Amino acid sequence: MALSLMSAMRLLALSMLAATGAQAGRPKPGPASMAEHQRQCAGKDGWSDPAPPIRIFANVYDVGTCGITVLLIAGPKGHILIDAATAKAVPSIMANIGRLGFRPGDIKYLLSSHEHVDHVGGLDDMQRLTGATPVASAAARPMLESGKLAADDPQRGLIPDYTGVRVGRIVRDGDVVAVGPLRLTAHLTPGHSAGGTSWSWTSCAGKACHGIAYIDSLNAVSADDYRFSAHPAQVARLRATIARVKRMRCDILVTPHPSGSNLYARLAGQAPLSDSKACAAYATAAATRLNQRLASEAAAAKAAGSTRQ
């Protein structure tokens, strides 16, 4: 009973914070211009730094933070949200959804990229505030529900746990999550984490249509004491995903960290928003970083061996 009361009080506080955030600056309704976004995020790229909502293309909006992408795909029969940033970021995400003129209760599904706190730490609060159904792969489910990283996750010990969320639907590779005309396809892309999942769909503005791909992180990031070279199965899994992403159709690429796909510069017109080779370039860069990481580990091991001699 005490837990239920505490949960209710937390949700009330979150709702009040979101409402306060929406009213405080009295922003103009609708998506922000890139100039406004750049002003608010100047010098900031934190997981929870509030950012105004921006339109990426047609019915696709980034309602996340200065450093984390949270995608809202809007439809006439309901909406889909991908990722939820951190618990601290939820009030600003809710305010962004309201600024765009959408009702949180019209969000039907909550999808995710991978089960780390910076992307799904706010998922439980978001589910409680929207009533939407969390969707995940079978591989991601244990971590999403427990809020703890997998025992073999390279970043275990590096990033904190979070409040887990009950997964309401399991998707397999190629499954489609549909709400009215919205149809998002799941692509299982493990490597950065065991449950990594990417999503693709088509969005249209009038007669102009683009294939949009929200591709999960492909970085070989780890805690200080983790060595990828000591985990060949992990390396093989990441390489397989990188190879798969390289073959994917990718008119408009979006990534969980905006910097990973140069998103803000593209939206500002400094680079093309649409690029059929974007997924291939993203994958190639990831492969290069992985090879550099393995080479660095090999050099460190060699140096350590020479010192012992």
C-alpha positions in Angstrom: 0.0 0.0 0.0 2.8 2.4 0.9 4.5 1.6 -2.4 1.3 2.3 -4.3 0.9 5.6 -2.5 4.5 6.6 -3.3 4.1 5.7 -6.9 0.9 7.7 -7.1 2.6 10.7 -5.5 5.6 10.4 -7.9 3.3 10.3 -10.9 1.4 13.4 -9.6 4.7 15.2 -9.2 5.8 14.2 -12.7 2.6 15.5 -14.2 2.8 18.8 -12.3 6.5 19.2 -13.3 5.6 18.6 -17.0 2.7 21.1 -16.8 5.0 23.6 -15.1 7.7 23.2 -17.7 5.2 23.7 -20.5 3.9 26.9 -19.0 7.1 28.4 -17.6 8.6 29.7 -20.8 5.3 29.9 -22.7 6.8 28.4 -25.9 5.0 28.8 -29.1 2.9 25.7 -29.8 4.3 23.3 -32.3 7.8 22.1 -33.1 10.7 24.4 -32.3 12.9 25.9 -35.0 16.5 24.6 -35.1 17.6 28.1 -34.0 15.6 27.7 -30.8 16.8 24.1 -30.3 20.4 25.3 -30.8 20.0 28.1 -28.3 18.5 25.9 -25.6 21.1 23.1 -26.1 24.2 25.3 -26.5 27.0 23.7 -24.6 24.7 20.9 -23.4 24.5 17.2 -24.5 23.5 15.6 -21.2 21.1 12.6 -21.0 18.6 14.7 -19.1 19.2 18.3 -20.4 15.8 19.5 -21.6 15.5 20.3 -25.3 12.5 21.7 -27.2 10.7 19.3 -29.6 11.7 19.3 -33.3 10.3 17.8 -36.4 12.6 15.4 -38.2 10.3 14.7 -41.1 6.5 14.6 -41.7 5.0 12.9 -38.6 8.3 12.1 -36.9 9.4 14.3 -34.0 12.3 14.3 -31.6 10.8 15.0 -28.1 13.9 14.0 -26.2 16.8 15.8 -24.6 19.9 17.6 -25.8 21.9 14.4 -25.8 19.3 11.6 -26.2 16.8 11.0 -29.0 13.2 10.2 -28.1 11.1 9.7 -31.2 7.4 10.4 -31.4 5.8 9.0 -34.5 2.3 10.5 -34.7 -0.7 8.9 -36.4 -4.4 9.5 -36.8 -5.3 6.4 -34.7 -2.6 6.8 -32.1 1.1 7.4 -31.7 4.3 5.4 -31.0 7.2 6.5 -28.8 10.7 5.1 -29.2 12.9 5.4 -26.1 12.3 7.5 -23.0 15.7 8.9 -22.0 16.1 9.0 -18.2 13.6 9.3 -15.4 14.7 12.8 -14.8 14.0 13.7 -18.4 10.4 12.5 -18.4 8.8 15.8 -17.4 10.4 17.6 -20.3 9.5 14.8 -22.7 5.9 15.1 -21.5 6.0 18.9 -21.9 7.3 18.4 -25.5 4.5 16.0 -26.4 2.0 18.6 -25.1 3.6 21.4 -27.0 3.2 19.5 -30.2 -0.5 19.3 -29.5 -0.6 15.6 -28.8 -2.1 13.8 -25.8 0.1 11.4 -23.9 -2.9 9.0 -23.6 -2.9 8.6 -27.4 0.5 7.0 -27.3 -0.3 3.3 -27.8 3.2 1.6 -27.8 6.5 2.3 -26.1 9.4 0.9 -28.1 13.1 1.0 -27.3 16.6 0.8 -28.8 18.5 -0.9 -26.0 18.2 -1.5 -22.3 20.5 1.1 -20.8 19.5 3.8 -18.4 20.1 6.7 -20.7 17.5 5.4 -23.2 15.0 3.5 -21.1 15.5 4.9 -17.6 12.2 6.9 -18.0 10.2 4.1 -19.6 8.4 3.0 -16.4 7.3 6.6 -15.6 6.3 7.1 -19.3 4.2 3.9 -19.2 2.4 5.0 -16.1 1.7 8.4 -17.5 0.5 7.3 -20.9 -0.9 3.8 -20.3 1.0 2.6 -23.4 2.2 -0.9 -23.9 6.0 -1.5 -23.7 7.3 -3.6 -26.5 10.6 -5.4 -26.6 12.5 -8.4 -27.8 12.8 -11.5 -25.7 16.5 -10.8 -25.2 15.8 -7.3 -23.9 12.9 -8.2 -21.6 14.8 -9.5 -18.6 16.9 -6.3 -18.3 14.0 -3.9 -19.1 11.9 -5.6 -16.4 14.6 -5.8 -13.8 16.3 -2.5 -14.6 19.6 -4.2 -14.3 22.2 -4.8 -17.0 22.9 -8.3 -18.2 25.7 -10.1 -16.5 27.7 -10.1 -19.8 27.0 -6.5 -20.8 30.3 -4.7 -21.5 29.0 -1.6 -19.6 28.0 -3.4 -16.5 29.4 -1.5 -13.6 29.8 1.6 -15.7 26.2 2.9 -15.9 23.6 2.7 -13.1 20.5 0.6 -12.8 17.0 2.0 -13.2 13.4 1.3 -12.4 12.2 -1.6 -14.6 9.0 -1.7 -16.6 6.7 -4.6 -17.3 7.0 -5.6 -21.0 3.5 -6.0 -22.5 4.5 -7.4 -25.9 7.4 -9.4 -27.3 8.6 -8.9 -30.9 10.7 -11.1 -33.0 12.9 -10.0 -35.9 10.7 -8.7 -38.7 7.6 -8.3 -36.6 5.5 -5.2 -37.3 4.1 -2.9 -34.6 1.0 -1.2 -36.1 -1.3 1.6 -34.9 -3.7 2.6 -37.7 -1.6 3.4 -40.7 1.7 3.4 -38.7 3.7 0.3 -39.3 7.1 0.0 -37.7 9.3 -3.1 -38.4 11.5 -4.5 -35.7 15.1 -5.4 -36.5 17.0 -7.3 -33.8 20.5 -5.7 -33.7 22.3 -7.0 -30.6 25.9 -6.0 -30.0 26.0 -2.7 -28.0 23.7 -4.6 -25.7 22.1 -8.1 -25.8 18.6 -6.7 -26.6 19.5 -4.0 -29.1 16.7 -3.3 -31.5 16.4 -1.0 -34.5 13.2 0.1 -36.2 12.2 1.1 -39.7 9.1 2.6 -41.3 8.0 4.9 -44.1 6.7 8.4 -43.4 5.2 10.8 -46.0 4.8 14.5 -46.3 2.3 14.9 -49.1 3.7 12.9 -52.0 7.3 12.9 -50.6 8.0 9.7 -48.8 11.1 8.5 -47.1 12.2 5.2 -45.5 13.2 6.1 -41.9 15.6 3.9 -39.9 16.1 4.3 -36.2 19.3 2.3 -35.8 20.6 1.3 -32.4 24.0 2.2 -31.1 26.9 0.2 -32.6 29.7 1.4 -30.4 32.1 -0.9 -28.5 31.8 0.9 -25.2 32.6 -0.8 -21.9 33.6 -0.5 -18.3 37.3 0.1 -17.7 38.1 -3.5 -16.8 36.3 -5.1 -19.8 38.2 -6.4 -22.7 36.4 -7.2 -25.9 39.3 -9.3 -27.1 38.5 -11.6 -24.2 34.9 -12.0 -25.3 35.0 -13.3 -29.0 31.3 -14.2 -29.0 30.5 -10.5 -28.1 32.7 -9.3 -30.9 31.2 -11.7 -33.4 27.7 -10.6 -32.4 28.6 -6.9 -32.9 30.3 -7.6 -36.2 27.2 -9.5 -37.5 25.0 -6.6 -36.5 27.3 -4.0 -38.1 27.3 -6.1 -41.3 23.5 -6.3 -41.2 23.0 -2.5 -40.7 25.4 -1.9 -43.6 22.9 -3.6 -45.9 19.8 -1.8 -44.6 17.7 0.7 -46.5 18.2 4.0 -44.8 16.8 7.2 -46.5 16.7 9.1 -43.2 19.0 7.8 -40.4 18.3 8.6 -36.8 20.2 7.2 -33.8 19.7 7.0 -30.1 22.4 9.6 -29.6 21.8 12.4 -32.0 25.5 12.9 -32.5 25.8 9.4 -33.8 24.1 10.3 -37.0 24.9 14.1 -37.1 21.2 14.6 -36.7 21.2 18.2 -35.5 23.5 19.5 -38.2 21.4 17.7 -40.9 18.2 19.3 -39.5 20.0 22.6 -39.6 20.7 22.2 -43.3 24.5 21.7 -42.9 24.3 18.2 -44.4 21.7 16.3 -46.3 18.8 15.0 -44.2 18.2 12.1 -46.6 21.1 9.9 -47.7 20.7 6.4 -49.1 24.2 5.5 -48.0 23.8 6.7 -44.4 23.3 3.2 -42.9 26.4 1.9 -44.7 28.5 4.9 -43.6 27.2 4.5 -40.0 28.1 0.8 -40.0 31.5 1.4 -41.6 32.4 3.9 -38.9 31.3 1.5 -36.2 33.5 -1.3 -37.7 36.5 1.1 -37.8 36.0 2.0 -34.1 35.7 -1.7 -33.1 38.9 -2.6 -35.0 40.6 0.3 -33.3 39.4 -0.8 -29.9 40.7 -4.4 -30.5 44.0 -3.1 -31.7 44.3 -0.9 -28.7 43.6 -3.8 -26.4 46.2 -5.9 -28.2 48.8 -3.2 -27.9 48.1 -2.8 -24.2 48.4 -6.5 -23.7 51.7 -6.6 -25.6 53.1 -3.7 -23.5 52.0 -5.3 -20.3 53.7 -8.6 -21.4 56.9 -6.7 -22.2 56.9 -5.0 -18.8 56.5 -8.4 -17.0 59.5 -9.7 -18.8 
